[in-house]
Amino acid sequence: MSKAVISLEPLGCPSCMQKIENAVKGLNGVEKETVKVLFNSSKVKTEFDENMVNITEIEKAIEDLGYPVIKSKVRA
């Protein structure tokens, strides 16, 4: 399992958190119970299986909702 911390542009509202959380949880390979969207710091933390999904796909799911990703850190 890999851990990711994805930094986003500042989030505008709590419903943004829910949309992002649902999109990331909907990806195969993401450990659903590890998905956390931190409103105040505009970060998404999650664990995922790199054999099933990669960080680019996770970023795309967030960006497809209209939330720009600033940077991502992944560690095994």
C-alpha positions as CSV (number, residue, x, y, z in Angstrom):
1,M,0.0,0.0,0.0
2,S,1.2,3.5,-0.8
3,K,0.2,6.6,1.1
4,A,-0.6,9.9,-0.7
5,V,-1.0,13.5,0.5
6,I,-2.5,15.6,-2.3
7,S,-2.4,19.4,-1.9
8,L,-5.3,21.3,-3.5
9,E,-6.2,24.9,-4.1
10,P,-8.0,26.3,-1.1
11,L,-11.5,24.7,-0.7
12,G,-14.5,27.0,-0.6
13,C,-17.1,25.0,1.2
14,P,-17.7,21.8,3.2
15,S,-19.7,20.3,0.3
16,C,-16.5,20.4,-1.7
17,M,-15.0,18.0,0.8
18,Q,-17.8,15.6,0.3
19,K,-17.6,15.6,-3.5
20,I,-13.8,15.0,-3.4
21,E,-14.1,12.3,-0.8
22,N,-16.8,10.5,-2.8
23,A,-14.8,10.7,-6.0
24,V,-11.6,9.3,-4.4
25,K,-13.5,6.6,-2.6
26,G,-15.1,5.6,-5.9
27,L,-11.8,4.6,-7.4
28,N,-10.8,0.9,-7.4
29,G,-7.7,0.3,-5.4
30,V,-8.2,3.2,-2.9
31,E,-8.7,2.1,0.7
32,K,-12.0,3.8,1.3
33,E,-11.7,4.1,5.1
34,T,-8.4,5.9,4.7
35,V,-9.7,8.8,2.6
36,K,-9.6,12.1,4.5
37,V,-10.2,15.5,3.1
38,L,-8.8,18.2,5.3
39,F,-10.8,21.4,4.8
40,N,-8.5,23.9,6.6
41,S,-5.3,22.7,5.0
42,S,-6.9,21.8,1.6
43,K,-5.3,18.4,1.5
44,V,-6.5,14.9,0.7
45,K,-4.9,11.9,2.5
46,T,-5.4,8.4,1.4
47,E,-3.8,4.9,1.0
48,F,-4.0,3.0,-2.3
49,D,-2.8,-0.1,-4.0
50,E,-0.5,1.0,-6.8
51,N,-1.2,-2.2,-8.7
52,M,-4.8,-1.1,-9.1
53,V,-4.7,2.7,-9.3
54,N,-2.0,5.3,-9.6
55,I,-1.6,8.8,-8.2
56,T,-2.3,10.4,-11.7
57,E,-5.7,8.7,-11.7
58,I,-6.5,9.9,-8.2
59,E,-5.5,13.5,-9.2
60,K,-7.6,13.3,-12.4
61,A,-10.7,12.3,-10.4
62,I,-10.2,15.4,-8.2
63,E,-9.4,17.7,-11.1
64,D,-12.4,16.4,-13.1
65,L,-14.6,17.9,-10.3
66,G,-12.9,21.3,-10.8
67,Y,-10.5,21.3,-7.9
68,P,-6.9,22.0,-9.1
69,V,-4.2,19.8,-7.6
70,I,-1.1,21.7,-6.6
71,K,1.2,18.8,-5.8
72,S,1.1,15.2,-4.5
73,K,3.5,13.3,-2.3
74,V,3.4,9.5,-2.4
75,R,5.3,7.1,-0.1
76,A,5.3,3.4,0.1
